[in-house]
Amino acid sequence: MVSEHASPLAALGGVDAGGQNVHVAALSIALARRGHDVTVYTRRDDPELPREVLIRPRLKVVHIDAGPASHVPKDALLPYMDRLAEGIADDWGARPPDLVHAHFWMSGLAALDAGRRPGGARVPVVQTFHALGTVKRRHQGSEDTSPSQRRWLEPAVGRSVDRIIATCSDEVFELKAMGIDPAKVSIAPCGVDLQLFAALGAPAPRPRAHRILSVGRLVPRKGVDLVIRALPLLREAGFDDVELLIVGGGGDAAVTGADPEARRLSELARELGVENQVTLRGQVPREDMAGILRSADAVVCAPWYEPFGIVPLEAMACGVPVVAAAVGGLTDSVVDRGTGLLVPPQDPSAIAAAVAELLADPDLRAELGRAGQQRARTRFSWERVAAETEKAYQLTLAGSAGTLLEPMEGAAL
């Protein structure tokens, strides 16, 4: 595995990591359990980090010196990908893996470089993008901080790798529009930790009759402001004893107001007269999230766009209905009127109407919650995701070597 900016150790350490950290960590653990030897390569961002960390039998993380040993924003990492590739190839030495799986487009550059060096063995490369620059530019415009080279390098990665694993059906259409052959694309969704996230267990306390929950990084594209704008509409509909709990952001900065987006959200709540209904919680240890999810009547996910989204899965696994914008991977994970309610994107009135329907009907909430829990357990376990990912590896190896690895037991990734 290559994950240049998102170390699995962040997710395993209980830090408020992003979706890619969680994905790489959980998928790697599940593959190791299935008998694969997995090495995750990531960039050293702290001088105190050891060269190697053994997570469990068959799974280790290797830190590569590529750029300064400090935090560097992911959009500023491109100049260091050649050094990352060199470090990966050096670590392989004369024993390259059977396959390399890159996460994010810059990791794809490093993986292709390491796996196709002159004089070395050609290592098949599988790519998961997690997010596409074309989609990001479409929605963020001038706010997109990606390096300009992403416009041509990301499609080049897609055309050059042996196989792409998309996380949702919507991504397949986006890849085709980028000139990538859909025949080389497999689909394996994100998963959810079903031991950590479950309906059984005590809910966290809540101060009001109703609680709706928003979870995620505090950036404008996540649409948390849309949920705040829905609160006055809920009040007009007769639901004024409602707390909006916002979890996420840069540690205490989200609580103190030092975070720019947290400050913008707080100011919006004051302007709308709902500041006493909005609670910014900041970062929460991962092990506390299940209780917080169980305390909510509904979880609202209202991003402008979303490559997949793990939060809806975590909510569903906890038996909580989801109100989600009908964008990207959310249309795959949330079944409208089956496990939650889908609403048009960037529409506070639609959010308010959906939440009001759920708050007014406890039986509907319970029905959607039960169905969501069942869907999470049967469709989105990491064991199933790992099995589907393994099928993509089989196709990749069959295409590059002419034969399947039979059995897959003991393959090195």
SEDRENZA-229928 format. One line per 10 residues: number of its first residue (from 1); their letters; for each residue x, y, z of C-alpha. Coordinates in steps of 0.1 Angstrom, whole numbers, plus 2048, in hexadecimal, padded with zeros to 3 digits. Layout:
NUM	A	X,Y,Z; ...
% end
This chain:
1	MVSEHASPLA	800,800,800; 80B,824,7F9; 7F9,840,80C; 80F,85E,809; 7FD,876,820; 7E5,860,834; 7F6,849,84C; 7E2,82C,85A; 7F2,832,87B; 7DE,852,87F
11	ALGGVDAGGQ	7BD,83E,87D; 7CA,822,893; 7D6,83B,8AD; 7B4,849,8B2; 7BC,86C,8A3; 7A1,87D,88F; 7AE,870,86E; 79F,874,84C; 78D,85A,838; 7AC,84F,825
21	NVHVAALSIA	7BF,848,846; 7A2,832,852; 79E,821,830; 7C3,818,82D; 7C5,80C,851; 7A5,7F6,850; 7AB,7E8,82E; 7CF,7DF,836; 7C5,7CD,856; 7A9,7BA,844
31	LARRGHDVTV	7C1,7AF,829; 7DB,7A4,842; 7C1,78F,854; 7BA,77F,832; 7DE,773,830; 7EF,78F,81D; 810,79F,827; 809,7C4,826; 821,7E1,828; 813,804,828
41	YTRRDDPELP	82B,81F,81C; 825,843,828; 839,863,82B; 84B,86A,84B; 83B,889,85A; 84C,888,87C; 871,882,883; 869,86C,8A1; 856,852,88D; 869,831,88A
51	REVLIRPRLK	872,823,868; 85A,806,86B; 83B,800,881; 82D,7DD,884; 808,7E0,888; 7FF,7BB,889; 80D,79B,87A; 810,7A0,854; 80A,7C5,856; 824,7E1,85A
61	VVHIDAGPAS	827,806,853; 848,813,844; 850,839,846; 862,847,828; 877,867,82A; 868,87C,80F; 869,8A1,816; 86A,8B1,839; 863,89A,856; 845,8B0,860
71	HVPKDALLPY	822,8B6,856; 81E,8C2,832; 7FC,8C9,823; 7F3,8AD,80B; 7F0,8C5,7EE; 814,8CF,7F3; 823,8AC,7F2; 827,8A8,7CC; 84C,8B2,7CC; 855,896,7E3
81	MDRLAEGIAD	844,879,7D0; 865,870,7BE; 876,86C,7DF; 859,857,7ED; 85C,841,7CF; 881,83D,7D3; 87D,834,7F8; 862,81A,7EF; 878,80A,7D4; 896,80A,7EB
91	DWGARPPDLV	881,7F8,806; 876,7DE,7ED; 89A,7D7,7E2; 89B,7B6,7CF; 87A,7AA,7DE; 85E,7C0,7CF; 83A,7B8,7D9; 821,7A5,7C4; 80C,7C5,7C1; 80B,7E9,7CD
101	HAHFWMSGLA	7EB,7FB,7D6; 7ED,821,7D5; 7D5,838,7E8; 7D0,85C,7DA; 7DE,868,7B9; 800,873,7C6; 805,851,7D5; 7FE,843,7B3; 81B,857,7A4; 832,849,7BE
111	ALDAGRRPGG	826,826,7BA; 829,826,794; 84C,835,797; 857,81B,7B1; 847,7FE,79E; 854,805,77B; 878,80F,780; 891,805,765; 8A2,7E5,76D; 889,7DC,788
121	ARVPVVQTFH	86C,7C4,789; 84B,7D3,77C; 833,7D4,799; 80E,7D6,791; 7FE,7F6,79E; 7DA,7F9,7AB; 7CC,81C,7B2; 7B1,829,7C9; 7AD,84E,7C4; 797,856,7E2
131	ALGTVKRRHQ	78F,878,7D2; 792,884,7AE; 7A0,8A6,7A5; 786,8AB,789; 76A,8A9,7A3; 77C,8BF,7BC; 782,8DA,7A2; 75E,8D8,796; 751,8DF,7B9; 76C,8F5,7C9
141	GSEDTSPSQR	778,909,7AB; 793,922,7B5; 792,914,7D9; 7A2,8F4,7CD; 7C5,8F3,7DC; 7D1,8D5,7C7; 7F1,8DA,7B3; 7EB,8E4,78F; 7FD,8C5,783; 7E1,8B0,791
151	RWLEPAVGRS	7CC,8B8,771; 7E2,8A2,75C; 7F5,88C,774; 7D6,87D,784; 7C7,871,763; 7EA,864,75A; 7EA,84F,779; 7C8,842,771; 7D3,838,74E; 7F4,829,759
161	VDRIIATCSD	7EB,813,777; 7E0,7EF,771; 7BF,7F2,783; 7AA,80C,795; 795,805,7B3; 778,81E,7B4; 765,822,7D5; 743,829,7C5; 731,826,7A4; 731,84C,79F
171	EVFELKAMGI	757,84C,79E; 757,834,780; 745,84E,76B; 75D,869,776; 77B,853,76D; 76B,84B,74B; 768,871,745; 78D,874,74C; 794,85C,72F; 79A,83D,745
181	DPAKVSIAPC	78D,81B,738; 771,80F,74F; 77C,7EC,748; 79A,7F1,75F; 785,7FD,77C; 778,7E8,799; 761,7F4,7B5; 768,7EE,7D9; 758,806,7F2; 765,814,813
191	GVDLQLFAAL	75C,7FF,831; 753,804,855; 761,7F5,876; 744,7E1,882; 754,7D9,8A3; 757,7FE,8AC; 737,80A,89C; 718,7F7,8A7; 6F5,7FF,8B2; 6FA,7ED,8D3
201	GAPAPRPRAH	709,803,8EE; 701,822,902; 6FB,843,8EF; 70D,862,8FA; 6F8,87B,90E; 6E7,897,8FB; 6D9,8B8,909; 6BA,8BC,8F3; 69C,8A7,8E9; 6AB,8A2,8C6
211	RILSVGRLVP	6CF,8A0,8B9; 6DB,8A1,895; 6FF,89A,88E; 719,8A6,875; 73B,894,874; 759,89C,85F; 775,8B4,858; 76B,8D9,85B; 76F,8E4,837; 755,8F6,822
221	RKGVDLVIRA	74F,8DA,80A; 741,8C4,826; 722,8DA,827; 71F,8DE,84D; 712,901,847; 6F5,8F2,834; 6EB,8DE,853; 6ED,8FE,869; 6D6,910,84F; 6BD,8F4,853
231	LPLLREAGFD	6B8,8FB,879; 6A2,91A,875; 68D,906,85C; 68A,8EA,875; 67F,903,88F; 664,910,877; 658,8EB,873; 654,8E9,899; 675,8D9,8A2; 688,8F3,8B7
241	DVELLIVGGG	696,8DC,8D2; 6B1,8CF,8BB; 6D6,8CE,8C0; 6EE,8CD,8A2; 70E,8BD,8AE; 72C,8C2,897; 749,8AA,89C; 76A,8B0,88A; 783,8CA,883; 7A6,8D2,88F
251	GDAAVTGADP	7A6,8C7,8B3; 79D,8E2,8CC; 79F,8FD,8B1; 77C,8F3,8A6; 76F,8F8,8C9; 782,918,8D1; 77A,928,8AF; 79E,92A,8A4; 795,913,886; 789,92A,869
261	EARRLSELAR	76D,914,85E; 761,90F,882; 761,934,886; 74D,938,866; 733,91E,872; 730,92E,894; 72A,951,884; 710,942,86D; 6FE,932,88A; 6FD,954,89C
271	ELGVENQVTL	6F0,966,87D; 6D4,94C,87B; 6CC,94E,8A0; 6D3,929,8A6; 6F5,92C,8B8; 6E6,91C,8D7; 6DD,8FD,8C2; 6FF,8F8,8B3; 71B,8E6,8C5; 73E,8E3,8B6
281	RGQVPREDMA	74F,8C6,8C6; 770,8C5,8B4; 784,8A5,8B1; 777,886,8C3; 78A,866,8C9; 77F,84C,8B1; 774,834,8CD; 75B,84E,8D9; 74A,853,8B8; 732,835,8BA
291	GILRSADAVV	721,843,8D9; 71E,865,8C9; 70F,857,8AA; 6F6,843,8BE; 6EB,862,8D1; 6DF,872,8B0; 6BC,870,8A1; 6CD,875,87F; 6EF,87A,870; 6F0,894,854
301	CAPWYEPFGI	70A,892,839; 706,8B0,821; 727,8B3,80D; 729,8C5,7EB; 739,8A5,7DF; 745,885,7EF; 75B,86A,7E0; 74D,851,7F9; 748,85B,81D; 74E,844,83B
311	VPLEAMACGV	739,858,854; 717,84B,845; 723,827,848; 72D,82D,86D; 70B,83D,874; 6F9,820,862; 70D,806,876; 701,818,896; 6DD,816,88B; 6D9,83B,884
321	PVVAAAVGGL	6C7,848,864; 6DB,85E,84D; 6D0,87D,83A; 6E9,880,81D; 6EE,896,7FF; 6E9,881,7E0; 70D,884,7D3; 729,86D,7CB; 72D,84E,7E1; 711,858,7F8
331	TDSVVDRGTG	6F8,84C,7DE; 708,82A,7E0; 70A,827,806; 6E9,837,811; 6C9,827,803; 6AE,842,800; 691,839,817; 6A3,819,81E; 6BF,823,836; 6BB,848,835
341	LLVPPQDPSA	6AF,866,820; 6C1,874,802; 6BD,899,7FB; 6C8,8B0,7DF; 6EB,8BF,7E5; 6F0,8E2,7F4; 6CB,8E4,7FE; 6C5,8EE,823; 69F,8ED,81E; 6A1,8C9,812
351	IAAAVAELLA	6B7,8C0,830; 69E,8D0,848; 681,8BD,838; 693,89C,83A; 69E,8A1,85E; 67B,8AD,868; 66C,88D,859; 683,878,86D; 67E,88B,88E; 659,889,88A
361	DPDLRAELGR	659,863,885; 66C,84E,89E; 65F,82E,88C; 66F,83A,86C; 68F,842,87D; 690,81F,88D; 687,80E,86C; 6A2,820,858; 6BB,81B,874; 6B5,7F5,875
371	AGQQRARTRF	6B9,7F3,84F; 6D8,808,850; 6E8,7F2,869; 6E0,7D3,855; 6EE,7E3,835; 70E,7EE,846; 714,7CB,854; 70D,7B8,834; 71C,7CF,81A; 736,7E5,82A
381	SWERVAAETE	74A,7CF,842; 770,7D3,83D; 772,7AE,838; 75B,7B0,81A; 76D,7CF,80C; 78E,7BC,80F; 780,79F,7FC; 774,7B5,7E0; 795,7C7,7E0; 7A6,7A5,7DE
391	KAYQLTLAGS	792,79D,7BF; 79F,7BD,7AF; 7C2,7B2,7B7; 7BC,790,7A7; 7B0,7A1,787; 7CF,7B7,788; 7E7,79A,78C; 7D5,786,771; 7D9,7A3,759; 7FD,7A9,761
401	AGTLLEPMEG	80A,786,765; 7F1,771,751; 7E7,75C,76F; 7D5,760,790; 7E8,75E,7B0; 7D9,73E,7BD; 7D5,73E,7DA; 7D8,763,7E4; 7E5,758,807; 806,768,80E
411	AAL	806,782,7F2; 81A,7A1,7FA; 80B,7C4,7F5
% end
